[in-house]
Amino acid sequence: MSQTFVVARVGKPHGLRGEVTVQVHTDDPEGRLTLGARFATDPEQRGPLTLVSVRQHQGTYLLGFDGHPDRTAAEALRGTRLLVDDDEEGEVEDEDAGWREDDLLGFAVVRVDGQPVGEVSALHLRPVQDLLEVRTPSGSVVLVPFVEELVPQVDEEARTVVVDPPPGLLELGE
């Protein structure tokens, strides 16, 4: 059975010629984000989308899509997820493949002692270390480096992420 995975999520428009920023969710952006690549989308009615331009600017991918020639058209794509099937993505059951944002969204976040912290609202993939975005009950957002020392456990069955933050980290979002 084929599964669908998010390659990237469209962010804000960049410039006037229809380019958008994207948050990359693949470990092979050079292989996935190529001219002519065609993506199914979520929401489905915004696609499919075909890449007509790809470049990086200050470490951020900027993409242009067929049929979206200007800033107004690009703005309509904000929040769109670019999708591929697992047979296109390659072997996805690798133990060390890491976590995908879709795997973690909505997980409860608790301290080692069980005290509630909030809920996973995003996963930001970065070159050095990923950041777990946690929305607290007060509505503030805290970014927790997604490293084993600070996130010692992810329990898929219980849909819980255990964090062991240094003093002050969770108060940064207040």
Sequence and secondary structure as in RCSB ss.txt:
>XXXX:A:sequence
MSQTFVVARVGKPHGLRGEVTVQVHTDDPEGRLTLGARFATDPEQRGPLTLVSVRQHQGTYLLGFDGHPDRTAAE
ALRGTRLLVDDDEEGEVEDEDAGWREDDLLGFAVVRVDGQPVGEVSALHLRPVQDLLEVRTPSGSVVLVPFVEEL
VPQVDEEARTVVVDPPPGLLELGE
>XXXX:A:secstr
   EEEEEEEEEEETTTTEEEEEE  S HHHHS TT EEEEESGGG  EEEEEEEEETTEEEEEETT  SHHHHH
TTTT EEEEEHHHH     TTS   HHHHTT EEEETTS EEEEEEEEE  SS  EEEEE TTS EEEEE STTT
  EEETTTTEEEE   TTGGGTT 
